[in-house]
Amino acid sequence: MSDRRLERIPSGNGNMASESDSILTVNSPRGKKAEAPPSSWYEKYIQPCIAEFVGLIVFAFVGTMVTGYAGMGGPTWLVGIALAHGLTIALLIVGMGHISGGHFNPAVTLGVTLAGGIHPLLAGGYGISQLMGSMIGAAFTKAILPNVTYIQCNGGTHSIGAGVSVGGAILCESILTMTLVMTVIMSAVDSASKGKALPPLAIGLAVLTGILAGGPFSGASMNPARAFGPAVVSGVWKDHYVWWLGPMLGGLIAGGLYRVFLASNDRRLLFKTDQTPRY
């Protein structure tokens, strides 16, 4: 029997990891490569949204469940919350990043869209899928946690730390999210990062570090979808706009900085290098 193997070749559209419209090629023993049929509309548009939907169910569920530690007042609650969020997002990217790019966050989707990694219309589908998934994940938490614990942790919603102003919380969320989104773009979207296996680790560590740094002060959401689902299910909306304004501003800044200054030559808007061959 001939020894044939499938090899996934990135399509070059700039999304994270191996994107949903990658091309499968068949390597024959003679060294010839035959392209498989192009991705269908389902694989390009529907399947990625389903992946984002399922990913947010898992992420919101884990994120809200682990906040029960905070309600119990354990000394390691912040570390547990940070590890749960960081490891979960890394695992989701490894598992489904090849389908949707592994955003699982409207702020990330905004930044990647500005960076040229995803079409704006598909980004809208991602956002809707993320919000719906978050609500379902948060509903699962409400069905599982004891009522006392659920009330103590406010259903897994975020809160501003004592003495921290609303403006300070928004600024904190903006900086943390900008760091996260920049990590996503530079490690997984920029053409210079293609083929590297580090994005899930880098992005997971960015989430973990952000929560350790900002959790006690702004809640360290860095993700409007993560904030939205628990708020809908629990009915706790206090200062909810903080976790939309801050993260979306951070995603906007990260995407803008990348596209204008930090992108590789093929995407950078300013100071582009003329790479035309000279003879």
Backbone as CSV, one residue per row, in Angstrom:
resi,resn,N_x,N_y,N_z,CA_x,CA_y,CA_z,C_x,C_y,C_z
1,MET,0.847,-1.197,0.000,0.000,0.000,0.000,0.881,1.246,0.000
2,SER,0.444,2.279,-0.681,1.238,3.499,-0.721,1.138,4.226,0.597
3,ASP,2.215,4.872,0.942,2.276,5.624,2.199,1.866,7.055,1.918
4,ARG,0.625,7.391,2.248,0.112,8.736,1.988,-0.223,9.402,3.298
5,ARG,-0.002,10.693,3.377,-0.330,11.420,4.599,-0.926,12.775,4.238
6,LEU,-1.754,13.237,5.136,-2.379,14.543,4.940,-1.563,15.588,5.665
7,GLU,-1.343,16.694,5.019,-0.571,17.774,5.618,-1.377,19.051,5.525
8,ARG,-1.514,19.780,6.653,-2.298,21.011,6.650,-1.388,22.188,6.340
9,ILE,-1.737,22.912,5.295,-0.947,24.046,4.870,-1.723,25.315,5.180
10,PRO,-1.179,26.251,5.990,-1.898,27.480,6.309,-2.272,28.235,5.046
11,SER,-3.466,28.826,5.073,-3.966,29.506,3.891,-3.415,30.903,3.748
12,GLY,-2.794,31.426,4.794,-2.224,32.753,4.708,-3.224,33.855,4.930
13,ASN,-4.397,33.543,5.490,-5.383,34.587,5.719,-5.170,35.308,7.031
14,GLY,-4.200,34.890,7.832,-3.820,35.645,9.013,-4.521,35.274,10.269
15,ASN,-5.418,34.314,10.281,-6.072,33.937,11.519,-5.144,33.127,12.389
16,MET,-5.578,32.859,13.621,-4.746,32.165,14.569,-4.576,30.713,14.180
17,ALA,-3.401,30.186,14.484,-3.085,28.787,14.269,-3.377,28.417,12.822
18,SER,-3.893,27.202,12.590,-4.273,26.780,11.241,-5.733,27.093,11.052
19,GLU,-6.043,27.955,10.103,-7.402,28.444,10.007,-8.336,27.473,9.321
20,SER,-9.635,27.769,9.438,-10.669,26.864,8.962,-10.651,26.690,7.451
21,ASP,-10.093,27.667,6.726,-10.060,27.517,5.284,-8.676,27.107,4.809
22,SER,-7.915,26.428,5.665,-6.631,25.892,5.241,-6.857,24.868,4.138
23,ILE,-5.796,24.608,3.379,-5.878,23.668,2.271,-5.221,22.370,2.672
24,LEU,-5.910,21.271,2.463,-5.326,19.960,2.715,-4.675,19.459,1.437
25,THR,-3.444,19.040,1.558,-2.775,18.481,0.401,-2.398,17.051,0.679
26,VAL,-2.350,16.247,-0.363,-1.988,14.843,-0.242,-0.588,14.657,-0.799
27,ASN,0.311,14.168,0.039,1.675,13.901,-0.406,1.765,12.468,-0.912
28,SER,2.034,12.308,-2.170,2.182,10.971,-2.738,3.624,10.521,-2.602
29,PRO,3.885,9.215,-2.742,5.261,8.726,-2.657,6.173,9.361,-3.694
30,ARG,5.595,9.878,-4.790,6.415,10.480,-5.834,6.730,11.947,-5.548
31,GLY,6.235,12.430,-4.407,6.545,13.799,-4.028,5.616,14.836,-4.614
32,LYS,4.554,14.399,-5.291,3.613,15.339,-5.870,2.530,15.686,-4.859
33,LYS,2.043,16.922,-4.916,1.001,17.379,-4.012,-0.251,17.710,-4.809
34,ALA,-1.354,17.077,-4.409,-2.632,17.333,-5.071,-3.548,18.041,-4.090
35,GLU,-4.043,19.197,-4.464,-4.888,19.976,-3.574,-6.258,19.333,-3.433
36,ALA,-6.743,19.292,-2.185,-8.091,18.808,-1.925,-9.089,19.894,-2.307
37,PRO,-10.371,19.559,-2.404,-11.365,20.570,-2.740,-11.357,21.704,-1.722
38,PRO,-11.651,22.933,-2.142,-11.662,24.063,-1.213,-12.723,23.888,-0.138
39,SER,-12.535,24.590,0.971,-13.466,24.497,2.085,-14.860,24.930,1.656
40,SER,-15.868,24.296,2.217,-17.251,24.641,1.916,-17.662,25.863,2.722
41,TRP,-18.830,26.419,2.393,-19.338,27.568,3.134,-19.559,27.217,4.591
42,TYR,-19.946,25.946,4.859,-20.139,25.514,6.244,-18.832,25.591,7.013
43,GLU,-17.748,25.097,6.401,-16.454,25.096,7.079,-15.880,26.495,7.224
44,LYS,-16.242,27.394,6.313,-15.701,28.748,6.359,-16.466,29.655,7.315
45,TYR,-17.786,29.491,7.397,-18.596,30.466,8.111,-19.391,29.894,9.285
46,ILE,-19.967,28.725,9.142,-20.818,28.175,10.194,-20.002,27.444,11.254
47,GLN,-19.138,26.561,10.813,-18.343,25.774,11.757,-17.497,26.643,12.690
48,PRO,-16.841,27.705,12.203,-16.096,28.559,13.130,-16.973,29.199,14.197
49,CYS,-18.179,29.619,13.826,-19.088,30.216,14.816,-19.529,29.181,15.846
50,ILE,-19.752,27.945,15.403,-20.105,26.880,16.339,-18.959,26.631,17.306
51,ALA,-17.726,26.651,16.799,-16.566,26.452,17.665,-16.470,27.556,18.716
52,GLU,-16.716,28.800,18.318,-16.682,29.905,19.281,-17.808,29.770,20.305
53,PHE,-18.964,29.322,19.849,-20.108,29.104,20.737,-19.792,28.042,21.782
54,VAL,-19.298,26.895,21.337,-18.964,25.807,22.258,-17.827,26.222,23.185
55,GLY,-16.836,26.911,22.630,-15.715,27.347,23.450,-16.137,28.257,24.582
56,LEU,-17.070,29.164,24.315,-17.537,30.058,25.378,-18.401,29.347,26.391
57,ILE,-19.126,28.312,25.983,-19.853,27.515,26.975,-18.868,26.961,27.992
58,VAL,-17.795,26.373,27.490,-16.792,25.775,28.377,-16.087,26.845,29.200
59,PHE,-15.651,27.924,28.543,-14.878,28.953,29.240,-15.706,29.651,30.313
60,ALA,-16.954,30.000,29.982,-17.808,30.660,30.966,-18.172,29.712,32.100
61,PHE,-18.389,28.457,31.776,-18.715,27.480,32.819,-17.558,27.323,33.797
62,VAL,-16.366,27.084,33.276,-15.202,26.922,34.152,-14.943,28.208,34.931
63,GLY,-15.021,29.341,34.240,-14.734,30.611,34.893,-15.686,30.959,36.015
64,THR,-16.962,30.657,35.830,-17.930,30.966,36.882,-17.912,29.924,37.996
65,MET,-17.667,28.681,37.646,-17.583,27.648,38.679,-16.437,27.915,39.647
66,VAL,-15.288,28.291,39.100,-14.111,28.457,39.947,-14.220,29.681,40.845
67,THR,-15.094,30.628,40.500,-15.258,31.785,41.378,-15.923,31.408,42.693
68,GLY,-16.458,30.198,42.769,-16.961,29.723,44.052,-15.887,29.709,45.118
69,TYR,-14.602,29.567,44.693,-13.501,29.635,45.648,-13.486,30.981,46.364
70,ALA,-13.758,32.045,45.596,-13.737,33.381,46.193,-14.810,33.507,47.256
71,GLY,-15.999,32.939,46.972,-17.066,32.996,47.952,-16.737,32.235,49.216
72,MET,-15.923,31.173,49.084,-15.530,30.395,50.255,-14.393,31.046,51.032
73,GLY,-13.760,32.055,50.421,-12.732,32.793,51.137,-11.425,32.058,51.298
74,GLY,-11.133,31.096,50.450,-9.885,30.349,50.552,-8.688,31.231,50.252
75,PRO,-7.525,30.937,50.848,-6.351,31.787,50.661,-5.772,31.729,49.255
76,THR,-6.079,30.705,48.513,-5.517,30.556,47.164,-6.552,30.817,46.076
77,TRP,-7.614,31.515,46.402,-8.688,31.674,45.431,-8.222,32.389,44.162
78,LEU,-7.370,33.419,44.303,-6.935,34.162,43.123,-6.081,33.288,42.204
79,VAL,-5.185,32.501,42.788,-4.343,31.610,41.988,-5.205,30.569,41.272
80,GLY,-6.190,30.025,41.988,-7.071,29.037,41.375,-7.858,29.608,40.222
81,ILE,-8.381,30.818,40.390,-9.143,31.459,39.323,-8.248,31.746,38.122
82,ALA,-7.042,32.246,38.388,-6.115,32.563,37.296,-5.719,31.309,36.525
83,LEU,-5.392,30.251,37.245,-5.003,29.003,36.586,-6.156,28.419,35.776
84,ALA,-7.356,28.440,36.337,-8.506,27.868,35.636,-8.775,28.598,34.328
85,HIS,-8.762,29.924,34.363,-9.012,30.690,33.142,-7.881,30.520,32.128
86,GLY,-6.637,30.638,32.588,-5.510,30.550,31.670,-5.372,29.190,31.021
87,LEU,-5.497,28.132,31.826,-5.366,26.784,31.276,-6.531,26.440,30.353
88,THR,-7.729,26.884,30.720,-8.896,26.582,29.885,-8.779,27.233,28.518
89,ILE,-8.368,28.502,28.489,-8.265,29.168,27.184,-7.169,28.531,26.342
90,ALA,-6.076,28.104,26.977,-5.008,27.433,26.228,-5.500,26.110,25.646
91,LEU,-6.232,25.343,26.438,-6.755,24.063,25.961,-7.764,24.253,24.836
92,LEU,-8.602,25.268,24.949,-9.583,25.524,23.896,-8.904,25.915,22.588
93,ILE,-7.839,26.697,22.679,-7.124,27.090,21.465,-6.469,25.879,20.815
94,VAL,-5.876,25.015,21.642,-5.277,23.796,21.099,-6.342,22.930,20.428
95,GLY,-7.498,22.805,21.082,-8.532,21.911,20.575,-9.314,22.445,19.397
96,MET,-9.615,23.753,19.379,-10.492,24.285,18.336,-9.917,25.472,17.587
97,GLY,-8.683,25.817,17.876,-8.076,26.942,17.178,-7.985,26.748,15.679
98,HIS,-7.838,25.500,15.228,-7.743,25.240,13.793,-9.076,25.420,13.078
99,ILE,-10.160,25.516,13.849,-11.484,25.691,13.247,-11.847,27.166,13.148
100,SER,-11.737,27.882,14.267,-12.179,29.273,14.303,-11.044,30.269,14.490
101,GLY,-9.864,29.790,14.806,-8.790,30.693,15.191,-8.670,30.808,16.694
102,GLY,-9.680,30.308,17.426,-9.605,30.278,18.881,-9.637,31.640,19.531
103,HIS,-10.608,32.479,19.167,-10.725,33.794,19.797,-11.339,33.687,21.190
104,PHE,-12.589,33.231,21.251,-13.324,33.043,22.499,-13.393,34.327,23.332
105,ASN,-13.444,35.468,22.644,-13.396,36.752,23.334,-13.699,37.845,22.312
106,PRO,-14.770,38.646,22.507,-15.078,39.712,21.548,-13.961,40.733,21.395
107,ALA,-13.219,41.004,22.469,-12.113,41.961,22.374,-11.000,41.417,21.489
108,VAL,-10.748,40.124,21.588,-9.761,39.488,20.707,-10.253,39.528,19.263
109,THR,-11.522,39.231,19.055,-12.079,39.268,17.705,-11.961,40.663,17.107
110,LEU,-12.216,41.700,17.918,-12.070,43.073,17.433,-10.629,43.350,17.025
111,GLY,-9.685,42.990,17.891,-8.286,43.236,17.580,-7.814,42.483,16.357
112,VAL,-8.212,41.218,16.230,-7.807,40.409,15.079,-8.442,40.945,13.796
113,THR,-9.665,41.454,13.888,-10.317,42.049,12.719,-9.549,43.274,12.247
114,LEU,-9.178,44.139,13.179,-8.395,45.322,12.822,-7.031,44.937,12.263
115,ALA,-6.500,43.826,12.738,-5.199,43.355,12.261,-5.286,42.705,10.890
116,GLY,-6.499,42.540,10.374,-6.677,41.944,9.059,-6.734,40.440,9.065
117,GLY,-7.004,39.847,10.231,-7.000,38.399,10.334,-8.342,37.733,10.143
118,ILE,-9.417,38.507,10.065,-10.742,37.920,9.908,-11.654,38.958,9.258
119,HIS,-12.605,38.509,8.447,-13.529,39.420,7.777,-14.501,40.007,8.802
120,PRO,-14.830,41.300,8.703,-15.732,41.930,9.678,-17.085,41.239,9.818
121,LEU,-17.649,40.730,8.723,-18.943,40.049,8.819,-18.833,38.761,9.625
122,LEU,-17.769,38.008,9.417,-17.559,36.798,10.203,-17.290,37.152,11.657
123,ALA,-16.628,38.275,11.881,-16.379,38.732,13.249,-17.690,38.987,13.986
124,GLY,-18.687,39.529,13.276,-19.993,39.723,13.891,-20.626,38.409,14.303
125,GLY,-20.499,37.387,13.455,-20.994,36.059,13.809,-20.277,35.490,15.013
126,TYR,-18.982,35.737,15.089,-18.221,35.291,16.254,-18.764,35.929,17.530
127,GLY,-18.991,37.248,17.474,-19.453,37.957,18.666,-20.778,37.423,19.176
128,ILE,-21.727,37.207,18.279,-23.026,36.668,18.679,-22.865,35.272,19.269
129,SER,-22.068,34.447,18.636,-21.842,33.080,19.122,-21.198,33.089,20.499
130,GLN,-20.250,33.985,20.710,-19.570,34.071,21.997,-20.533,34.468,23.120
131,LEU,-21.384,35.436,22.868,-22.330,35.878,23.895,-23.340,34.782,24.222
132,MET,-23.833,34.091,23.212,-24.789,33.007,23.447,-24.146,31.871,24.236
133,GLY,-22.926,31.510,23.870,-22.236,30.444,24.585,-21.985,30.794,26.033
134,SER,-21.641,32.049,26.287,-21.383,32.480,27.657,-22.627,32.360,28.529
135,MET,-23.776,32.705,27.975,-25.014,32.594,28.752,-25.314,31.143,29.124
136,ILE,-25.095,30.237,28.201,-25.370,28.826,28.483,-24.385,28.285,29.512
137,GLY,-23.110,28.630,29.371,-22.124,28.185,30.349,-22.438,28.686,31.745
138,ALA,-22.851,29.953,31.843,-23.211,30.516,33.143,-24.470,29.862,33.706
139,ALA,-25.395,29.491,32.830,-26.612,28.815,33.287,-26.289,27.441,33.865
140,PHE,-25.340,26.740,33.278,-24.913,25.452,33.832,-24.360,25.628,35.244
141,THR,-23.590,26.679,35.448,-23.037,26.942,36.781,-24.147,27.179,37.796
142,LYS,-25.144,27.955,37.417,-26.254,28.223,38.331,-26.995,26.940,38.687
143,ALA,-27.079,26.019,37.734,-27.781,24.760,37.986,-26.985,23.824,38.891
144,ILE,-25.681,24.031,38.997,-24.824,23.104,39.735,-24.452,23.614,41.124
145,LEU,-24.054,24.873,41.229,-23.569,25.386,42.510,-24.686,25.442,43.549
146,PRO,-24.360,25.176,44.810,-25.341,25.405,45.879,-25.777,26.865,45.870
147,ASN,-27.018,27.114,46.206,-27.551,28.465,46.118,-26.753,29.455,46.956
148,VAL,-26.330,29.027,48.142,-25.566,29.920,49.020,-24.250,30.315,48.360
149,THR,-23.553,29.339,47.808,-22.276,29.617,47.139,-22.482,30.497,45.917
150,TYR,-23.544,30.225,45.165,-23.824,31.007,43.961,-24.073,32.469,44.310
151,ILE,-24.806,32.701,45.386,-25.089,34.074,45.808,-23.823,34.753,46.313
152,GLN,-23.007,34.020,47.079,-21.781,34.597,47.628,-20.821,35.062,46.537
153,CYS,-20.765,34.323,45.444,-19.843,34.708,44.362,-20.550,35.506,43.272
154,ASN,-21.773,35.967,43.549,-22.541,36.774,42.605,-22.667,36.115,41.232
155,GLY,-22.807,34.810,41.254,-23.007,34.086,40.005,-21.809,34.097,39.077
156,GLY,-20.635,34.404,39.626,-19.442,34.444,38.784,-19.238,35.749,38.051
157,THR,-20.012,36.779,38.410,-19.824,38.086,37.778,-18.583,38.762,38.347
158,HIS,-18.126,39.784,37.642,-16.955,40.529,38.090,-17.371,41.660,39.028
159,SER,-16.413,42.162,39.779,-16.667,43.308,40.648,-15.403,44.143,40.750
160,ILE,-15.586,45.419,41.015,-14.463,46.339,41.184,-13.981,46.264,42.624
161,GLY,-12.673,46.240,42.817,-12.101,46.139,44.148,-12.401,47.354,45.005
162,ALA,-12.374,47.156,46.306,-12.637,48.240,47.249,-11.643,49.377,47.041
163,GLY,-12.169,50.590,46.952,-11.326,51.763,46.801,-10.900,52.070,45.381
164,VAL,-11.219,51.193,44.442,-10.848,51.412,43.038,-11.978,52.158,42.332
165,SER,-11.650,53.236,41.653,-12.669,54.005,40.944,-13.083,53.296,39.662
166,VAL,-14.223,53.706,39.133,-14.686,53.136,37.866,-13.681,53.430,36.755
167,GLY,-13.179,54.661,36.739,-12.186,55.021,35.735,-10.920,54.192,35.853
168,GLY,-10.496,53.952,37.091,-9.312,53.125,37.309,-9.532,51.697,36.854
169,ALA,-10.738,51.185,37.083,-11.051,49.817,36.655,-11.057,49.714,35.131
170,ILE,-11.623,50.719,34.464,-11.637,50.716,32.996,-10.215,50.775,32.448
171,LEU,-9.381,51.618,33.060,-7.987,51.716,32.628,-7.254,50.392,32.823
172,CYS,-7.483,49.764,33.965,-6.852,48.476,34.248,-7.278,47.428,33.221
173,GLU,-8.573,47.361,32.938,-9.068,46.401,31.950,-8.500,46.681,30.561
174,SER,-8.365,47.957,30.235,-7.826,48.316,28.922,-6.390,47.845,28.767
175,ILE,-5.575,48.072,29.798,-4.160,47.695,29.720,-4.009,46.180,29.677
176,LEU,-4.738,45.493,30.558,-4.638,44.032,30.590,-5.100,43.416,29.274
177,THR,-6.204,43.941,28.732,-6.732,43.389,27.481,-5.840,43.728,26.301
178,MET,-5.282,44.933,26.303,-4.346,45.285,25.238,-3.170,44.310,25.221
179,THR,-2.675,43.968,26.406,-1.570,43.012,26.499,-1.982,41.648,25.958
180,LEU,-3.177,41.201,26.347,-3.678,39.911,25.877,-3.846,39.892,24.366
181,VAL,-4.527,40.896,23.831,-4.810,40.916,22.395,-3.521,41.072,21.591
182,MET,-2.594,41.873,22.095,-1.315,42.001,21.400,-0.569,40.669,21.380
183,THR,-0.675,39.925,22.476,-0.066,38.595,22.512,-0.693,37.685,21.464
184,VAL,-2.015,37.735,21.361,-2.716,36.929,20.355,-2.248,37.288,18.949
185,ILE,-2.241,38.579,18.654,-1.911,39.021,17.300,-0.464,38.696,16.941
186,MET,0.449,39.031,17.840,1.865,38.861,17.516,2.290,37.396,17.486
187,SER,1.625,36.563,18.287,2.035,35.157,18.342,1.285,34.266,17.368
188,ALA,0.121,34.731,16.896,-0.716,33.832,16.103,-1.236,34.409,14.801
189,VAL,-1.245,35.716,14.653,-1.813,36.330,13.456,-0.728,36.858,12.526
190,ASP,0.280,37.493,13.077,1.332,38.091,12.257,2.028,37.025,11.411
191,SER,2.344,37.388,10.187,2.926,36.418,9.261,4.258,35.872,9.750
192,ALA,4.983,36.634,10.550,6.274,36.166,11.050,6.134,35.040,12.061
193,SER,4.925,34.856,12.605,4.707,33.824,13.625,4.197,32.520,13.040
194,LYS,3.968,32.453,11.739,3.384,31.264,11.131,4.241,30.027,11.381
195,GLY,3.567,28.947,11.718,4.254,27.681,11.924,4.760,27.457,13.326
196,LYS,4.656,28.460,14.188,5.124,28.297,15.557,4.030,27.667,16.411
197,ALA,4.434,26.890,17.401,3.477,26.156,18.235,3.253,26.828,19.579
198,LEU,3.663,28.082,19.728,3.611,28.744,21.027,2.325,29.506,21.342
199,PRO,1.468,29.869,20.367,0.317,30.709,20.701,-0.536,30.231,21.867
200,PRO,-0.950,28.963,21.955,-1.790,28.571,23.097,-1.121,28.827,24.443
201,LEU,0.164,28.522,24.540,0.891,28.749,25.791,0.993,30.234,26.094
202,ALA,1.371,31.029,25.095,1.531,32.462,25.309,0.213,33.120,25.691
203,ILE,-0.865,32.753,25.017,-2.165,33.366,25.286,-2.694,32.931,26.644
204,GLY,-2.544,31.647,26.969,-2.958,31.185,28.289,-2.215,31.891,29.402
205,LEU,-0.914,32.104,29.223,-0.122,32.812,30.232,-0.530,34.279,30.329
206,ALA,-0.912,34.882,29.203,-1.367,36.272,29.234,-2.646,36.409,30.055
207,VAL,-3.563,35.451,29.898,-4.793,35.464,30.698,-4.475,35.241,32.170
208,LEU,-3.642,34.252,32.451,-3.275,33.938,33.832,-2.611,35.134,34.502
209,THR,-1.646,35.750,33.834,-0.930,36.898,34.396,-1.860,38.079,34.611
210,GLY,-2.755,38.312,33.658,-3.687,39.421,33.794,-4.579,39.286,35.010
211,ILE,-5.048,38.073,35.277,-5.913,37.856,36.442,-5.128,38.006,37.734
212,LEU,-3.908,37.496,37.768,-3.088,37.657,38.968,-2.810,39.129,39.252
213,ALA,-2.615,39.916,38.189,-2.283,41.326,38.367,-3.504,42.183,38.676
214,GLY,-4.597,41.953,37.958,-5.735,42.857,38.075,-6.976,42.301,38.714
215,GLY,-6.986,41.003,39.022,-8.181,40.389,39.585,-8.747,41.090,40.802
216,PRO,-7.929,41.421,41.801,-8.476,42.059,43.003,-8.908,43.504,42.792
217,PHE,-8.556,44.100,41.660,-8.805,45.523,41.467,-9.902,45.813,40.440
218,SER,-9.821,45.215,39.261,-10.840,45.459,38.231,-11.662,44.219,37.915
219,GLY,-11.306,43.086,38.502,-11.936,41.828,38.147,-11.188,41.091,37.058
220,ALA,-10.325,41.814,36.324,-9.501,41.224,35.259,-10.331,40.358,34.323
221,SER,-11.417,40.926,33.824,-12.252,40.185,32.880,-11.524,39.978,31.558
222,MET,-11.110,41.085,30.949,-10.439,41.067,29.647,-11.301,40.421,28.571
223,ASN,-12.594,40.233,28.857,-13.448,39.470,27.950,-14.909,39.849,28.183
224,PRO,-15.495,40.689,27.320,-16.889,41.084,27.516,-17.863,39.910,27.537
225,ALA,-17.595,38.869,26.769,-18.493,37.710,26.760,-18.459,36.994,28.102
226,ARG,-17.286,36.876,28.689,-17.154,36.246,30.005,-17.930,37.029,31.059
227,ALA,-18.023,38.345,30.895,-18.781,39.167,31.834,-20.280,39.132,31.542
228,PHE,-20.651,39.035,30.262,-22.049,39.173,29.861,-22.911,37.998,30.296
229,GLY,-22.483,36.782,30.014,-23.297,35.610,30.326,-23.669,35.503,31.793
230,PRO,-22.704,35.572,32.709,-23.040,35.512,34.134,-23.946,36.647,34.583
231,ALA,-23.791,37.838,33.993,-24.659,38.955,34.367,-26.103,38.682,33.965
232,VAL,-26.293,38.119,32.774,-27.645,37.799,32.316,-28.290,36.758,33.220
233,VAL,-27.559,35.708,33.540,-28.122,34.597,34.309,-28.356,34.981,35.764
234,SER,-27.428,35.727,36.352,-27.538,36.071,37.776,-28.339,37.337,38.023
235,GLY,-28.451,38.191,37.015,-29.126,39.466,37.194,-28.281,40.511,37.890
236,VAL,-26.990,40.261,38.044,-26.079,41.214,38.690,-25.419,42.049,37.594
237,TRP,-25.829,43.321,37.488,-25.349,44.189,36.421,-24.521,45.358,36.929
238,LYS,-24.168,45.378,38.182,-23.451,46.515,38.757,-22.136,46.759,38.006
239,ASP,-21.978,47.977,37.520,-20.765,48.409,36.806,-20.450,47.530,35.593
240,HIS,-21.471,46.923,35.021,-21.221,45.966,33.939,-20.525,46.610,32.746
241,TYR,-20.808,47.873,32.487,-20.218,48.530,31.319,-18.696,48.602,31.397
242,VAL,-18.144,48.507,32.613,-16.688,48.531,32.772,-16.046,47.409,31.970
243,TRP,-16.687,46.240,31.973,-16.101,45.057,31.331,-16.455,44.941,29.854
244,TRP,-17.084,45.993,29.344,-17.214,46.172,27.902,-16.281,47.284,27.430
245,LEU,-16.338,48.430,28.096,-15.525,49.565,27.657,-14.035,49.257,27.734
246,GLY,-13.594,48.749,28.889,-12.172,48.494,29.075,-11.603,47.485,28.090
247,PRO,-12.165,46.274,28.026,-11.624,45.280,27.093,-11.729,45.676,25.624
248,MET,-12.856,46.259,25.213,-12.990,46.621,23.803,-12.027,47.748,23.435
249,LEU,-11.793,48.669,24.375,-10.801,49.716,24.136,-9.405,49.107,24.019
250,GLY,-9.116,48.140,24.886,-7.825,47.461,24.813,-7.631,46.723,23.505
251,GLY,-8.684,46.038,23.033,-8.606,45.348,21.750,-8.421,46.313,20.594
252,LEU,-9.103,47.461,20.681,-8.984,48.485,19.640,-7.561,49.032,19.572
253,ILE,-6.986,49.324,20.743,-5.623,49.865,20.785,-4.620,48.839,20.259
254,ALA,-4.772,47.589,20.693,-3.837,46.548,20.257,-3.892,46.352,18.746
255,GLY,-5.110,46.260,18.202,-5.244,46.092,16.761,-4.692,47.269,15.985
256,GLY,-4.932,48.485,16.503,-4.427,49.678,15.833,-2.915,49.773,15.872
257,LEU,-2.330,49.529,17.041,-0.873,49.578,17.161,-0.212,48.563,16.236
258,TYR,-0.801,47.380,16.190,-0.236,46.342,15.322,-0.279,46.777,13.867
259,ARG,-1.445,47.205,13.415,-1.613,47.487,11.984,-0.774,48.680,11.538
260,VAL,-0.601,49.646,12.420,0.125,50.850,12.027,1.635,50.701,12.190
261,PHE,2.071,50.091,13.303,3.496,50.104,13.621,4.167,48.726,13.697
262,LEU,3.481,47.722,14.260,4.148,46.493,14.669,3.999,45.330,13.702
263,ALA,3.143,45.451,12.728,2.897,44.338,11.806,4.103,44.076,10.919
264,SER,4.169,42.859,10.398,5.164,42.562,9.381,4.884,43.406,8.144
265,ASN,5.843,43.468,7.261,5.768,44.388,6.129,4.519,44.191,5.278
266,ASP,4.011,42.956,5.202,2.854,42.688,4.352,1.572,43.301,4.886
267,ARG,1.542,43.690,6.167,0.313,44.250,6.742,0.507,45.630,7.356
268,ARG,1.730,46.043,7.547,1.981,47.327,8.206,1.537,48.477,7.313
269,LEU,0.859,49.454,7.898,0.347,50.580,7.130,1.380,51.680,6.954
270,LEU,2.285,51.843,7.913,3.305,52.883,7.842,4.692,52.259,7.751
271,PHE,5.602,53.022,7.163,7.015,52.627,7.098,7.194,51.262,6.426
272,LYS,6.426,51.031,5.382,6.554,49.776,4.647,7.870,49.768,3.865
273,THR,8.461,48.604,3.779,9.718,48.435,3.061,9.440,47.980,1.637
274,ASP,10.083,48.618,0.690,9.933,48.222,-0.711,10.710,46.932,-0.940
275,GLN,9.966,45.856,-1.194,10.595,44.557,-1.394,10.587,44.128,-2.861
276,THR,10.418,45.101,-3.752,10.442,44.797,-5.179,11.852,44.385,-5.599
277,PRO,12.001,43.248,-6.244,13.341,42.812,-6.667,13.987,43.826,-7.604
278,ARG,15.269,44.076,-7.409,16.019,44.981,-8.273,17.061,44.185,-9.055
279,TYR,17.129,44.462,-10.340,18.048,43.725,-11.205,19.103,44.671,-11.773
